[in-house]
Amino acid sequence: MPSRSVIEVDVLIPVHNAKDTLRATIESAMNQEPSHDDDNVENQIDLDVHICCYDDGSTDTSWSILKDLEDQHMKNCRQCSSIRCDGSKRSRVLTKLWLGKEATSRGAGYARNRAAQLRPNPNPDGFLCWLDSDDLMAPTRIYRQVQYLLSLEEEARKRALLGCTFERDPPDSTWHYSAWANGLTDDRLSLERFRELTIIQPSWMMQRSRFAEVGGYVEAPPLNDSDDSVECSVSIQKFELIHPVFDTPTTLRLAEDLRFFHAHLHSNGTLNLLRHDSPLVIYRHRAGLSQSTTTPRKLLLQLRTLAFERMVLESGEIWKENGFCIWGAGRDGKDFVKALSDTNRKRIRCMVDVDDRKIAIGSYVNRDIRVNIPIMHFSLLAKDESLRSSLYEQWTTGQNHNLPGFGKIRKGRNLTGPQGLPSAKKPKLSNKGSVDPQFKSLLRELPVVVCVSMYRTNGALEHNVKQIGRIEGEDLWHFI
């Protein structure tokens, strides 16, 4: 009988004032078991699971709960071993609990870095598994994710950030995000990375060596530190998503998942999602208590924009050579413009839209940031000359009623039939026909960042975007 591998897995649980949920969370991690649908002995593995909890300056009874759980674990000396009826052993899951503590809060990123250091002499080829102190994991979560990672080629495994599908509790909280994240295909995980986190942090698993290569989490200095510097204390960090203007020692405690996510991708990381019949993580929502709900939206926008600038606008020649176009002259498009650095703001050549009223204004003017950006119809971006001419003519003459999704996007309406389409009323345009021929030629080559929400227009946005002939992930990215 061939010998089986013993795989190290450390479950990282940062703890801060989580007395109401902490016990159930840790018990879900302690009670892991093998998958009972795998009877192939050669595929079976033993898991050495360490539950690594780091208390980040809790002021409630969280530390007492952790110590109580530690005492129970020591008394039981529990080793979860599953024996088949014929007496032969299946894969085993051995568990151990490690605790660490900080006197004052330093933030979730700091706590996760410390939790990752709790296991003595760790194997760099072992795995790190994420879990928040208010979430739960299914009994076979660790085993199934480890199996998935081991099925990858070695080089792919070293670069992978693996997530899994999840169940939201309560079910109606952030339902749109949950449906989106659980339904993403493999290619969409990467293509939509600038819109949101495409894989939720409590479902992450990766090789320990990868965590070290990325550099761990950005750490904020202590709040009572007289030094106002926002430099990362993890010296080997390869990529730091730290905003040079808006980040402070206080904000560095926030959005640690977004910062790490993009640091991983920047260093040639990949995204993978384990899809299972039943969700492997229960992602609990506590109104007003979760960090994600208290992180300012403006900070998230600034960080997402900074990531886009560094990984797209400043690294791709096609984006730097002739500038780029922003699709969407509404609130989201304007917010994106304002969030850009002065250097990249100067590279904006135009904004495009489908709304006649926005186009009729002629330009987006903001004196505070010194911009005057022309607003045009999206049809001018089409690479195919005949399609471009046809779309532009039908728009300017108002003969667009037979084109599904053409014209103004009407959110929440059925755009598959005539009742959901815009009227054929001819738009009143003050800037009709005013596009310089040379600039008009440039428009069809410009890369595009789309600042209009996907999946909320009954397919109208996606239909329009497809017509301009860009390649998503190269000269077109969705940002909203």
LOMISE-91924 format. One record per residue (C-alpha): residue in one letter; x, y, z. Coordinates in steps of 0.2 Angstrom, whole numbers, plus 5000, padded with zeros to 4 digits. Example, Ala and Ser with C-alpha at 12.3 -4.5 7.8 and 13.67 -1.06 7.14 Angstrom:
<nodes>
A506249785039/S506849955036/
</nodes>
This chain:
<nodes>
M500050005000/P500850174995/S501250295009/R500150445010/S500650625010/V500450735026/I499950905021/E500151055032/V498651175033/D498551335044/V496851415046/L497151605049/I495851685060/P496051865065/V494951895081/H494352065086/N492852085098/A491951925091/K491251845106/D489551815099/T490251715084/L491951655088/R491651485096/A490551425082/T491851485069/I493351395078/E492351235080/S491951235062/A493751235058/M494151105072/N492950985065/Q493550965048/E493550785040/P493950705024/S492850695009/H491850535010/D491550524991/D493450484988/D493750294990/N495350294979/V496750254992/E498050334981/N497150504981/Q497050505000/I498050625010/D498250665029/L497950845034/D498950925048/V497851065052/H498351205064/I496951335069/C497951495071/C496951625080/Y497751795084/D496751915095/D496952095089/G496652195105/S494952135108/T494052225122/D492652095125/T492751915131/S493551855114/W495151805123/S494351715137/I493351615124/L494951575115/K495751515131/D494251405135/L494351325118/E496151295120/D495851205137/Q494551095130/H495651055115/M497051005127/K495950895137/N495250805123/C496850795113/R495750775099/Q496350695083/C494950675070/S495250505062/S493850425051/I493850235050/R492950135037/C491849985042/D493149865036/G494449935048/S495550015035/K495950195038/R495350335027/S496250505026/R496450585043/V496250765048/L497350805064/T497050975072/K497951085084/L497451255091/W498751405092/L498351565100/G499251735099/K498751905106/E499052095104/A498752215118/T498052345106/S497252335089/R498352345074/G497052295061/A496552125052/G498052125040/Y499252135055/A498351995064/R498351885049/N500251915047/R500451865065/A499351715064/A500351645049/Q501851645060/L501151545074/R501551365068/P503351325073/N504451275058/P503151275044/N503351195028/P503451325014/D502451195003/G501051185015/F499451285013/L498651435022/C496751445023/W495751605027/L494251615039/D493551765047/S492951755066/D491151775061/D491051645047/L490951455046/M491651325035/A490851165029/P491651005037/T492550955020/R493051125015/I494951115019/Y495050935012/R494250984995/Q495251144993/V496851044996/Q496350914984/Y496051044971/L497651134973/L498650964973/S497750924956/L498651074948/E500351074940/E501751124953/E502051294945/A500151334943/R499951284962/K501351404967/R500451554959/A498651504963/L497451594975/L495951474977/G494251524983/C492651424984/T490751454982/F489851524998/E488151545006/R487651715013/D486851725030/P485651795030/P485251745012/D484551915007/S486052015012/T487152074997/W486151954986/H486752034970/Y488552024975/S488351844981/A487551784965/W488851874954/A490351804964/N489751624965/G489251624946/L490951694939/T491751584926/D493651554927/D494051684914/R492851814922/L493751794939/S495251894931/L494252004919/E493152074932/R494552094945/F494452284945/R492552294949/E492552204965/L493552064974/T493051914963/I493451794977/I492951824995/Q494351825007/P493551705020/S493651575006/W495451595001/M496851465001/M498551474994/Q500251394996/R501251465011/S502751504999/R501551614989/F501051715004/A502851745008/E503251794989/V501751924989/G502451985006/G500951965017/Y499852105022/V500152285022/E500252335041/A499752495048/P500852575062/P500152585079/L498952735081/N499952815095/D501552815084/S502152985082/D502752945065/D501452975052/S502252875039/V501252745029/E502652635024/C502352445025/S503152355039/V503352195029/S504952235020/I504852095007/Q503252165000/K503352164981/F501852274978/E501052394990/L499252454986/I499552614997/H498752774991/P500052914992/V498753044996/F497252965004/D498052835015/T498452865033/P498952755048/T497052735051/T496552695033/L497952565031/R496952455043/L495552445031/A495252355014/E496752235018/D495852105007/L495852224992/R497652264995/F498252084996/F497152034981/H497952154969/A499752124976/H499451944972/L498851974954/H500252104951/S501551974955/N500951854941/G499651774953/T498151674946/L496351654952/N495451494954/L493751444961/L493151284968/R491351254963/H490451124973/D488651064974/S488551134991/P489451294997/L490951265007/V490951435017/I489551515026/Y489851705024/R488951795038/H488351975038/R488252065054/A487452235051/G488552375055/L489952265062/S490852195048/Q492352295042/S491852285024/T490252385028/T491252515038/T492552545025/P492252705016/R491652684998/K492852824993/L494352735000/L493852584990/L493652684974/Q495352764977/L496252594980/R495352514965/T495852654954/L497652654960/A497752464956/F497052494939/E498352634936/R499752534941/M499252374932/V498452434917/L498752624913/E500552624918/S501152454912/G500252434895/E500952524880/I499352524871/W498552634886/K500052754887/E500352784868/N498852874863/G497752894879/F496152804882/C494252824883/I493052814897/W491352734893/G490052814904/A489853004907/G488752974923/R489152974941/D490352824940/G491252884925/K491553054933/D492052984950/F493352874941/V494053034932/K494153124949/A495052974957/L496452964944/S498153044946/D498453204937/T499653114925/N498352984920/R496953104919/K497853194906/R497853044895/I495953034894/R495453074876/C493553074878/M492052994887/V490752904877/D488952864882/V487252814875/D486252944884/D485753084871/R485653214885/K487353184892/I488053184874/A487153344870/I488053434884/G489653414874/S490953394887/Y491253354906/V492053504914/N492753504931/R493753664936/D494353584952/I495353454943/R495553554927/V494753444915/N493653474899/I493353304892/P492253284876/I490753174877/M490353074862/H489252924856/F489952754859/S489752714840/L491252814836/L492352684845/A491852544833/K493352474824/D492352404809/E492152554798/S490452494790/L489752454807/R490352614814/S489552714800/S487952624802/L487852644820/Y488252824820/E487052864806/Q485652764814/W485952864831/T486053034823/T484453004813/G483552924827/Q483252764817/N483852644831/H482252574837/N482652404829/L484352384837/P484252284854/G485052384867/F485552534856/G485352704863/K485052744881/I485152604894/R483552584904/K484052484920/G482852354925/R481852344909/N481652204897/L482752254882/T482252104871/G480652174864/P480052334857/Q479252384874/G480952404882/L481852494869/P482152684868/S481052784856/A481552834839/K481453014843/K482853114834/P484053184847/K484453364847/L486353374847/S487353534848/N488953444843/K488353334829/G489653314816/S490953414825/V492153274827/D493853304819/P494253174805/Q495953134812/F495253124830/K493853014823/S495152894816/L496052884832/L494452844842/R494252674834/E495952624841/L495852694859/P495852574873/V494252584884/V493852574902/V491952544905/C491252634920/V489452574919/S488852434930/M488752264921/Y487352144922/R486052274927/T485452324910/N484652174903/G486152144892/A486052314884/L487752374890/E488652204886/H487852214868/N488452384865/V490252354871/K490352204860/Q490052304845/I491552414847/G492752274843/R493952274858/I494752134867/E494352124885/G495852114897/E496952194883/D496152354877/L494552354887/W494252334905/H492652344915/F492852444931/I491152464938/
</nodes>
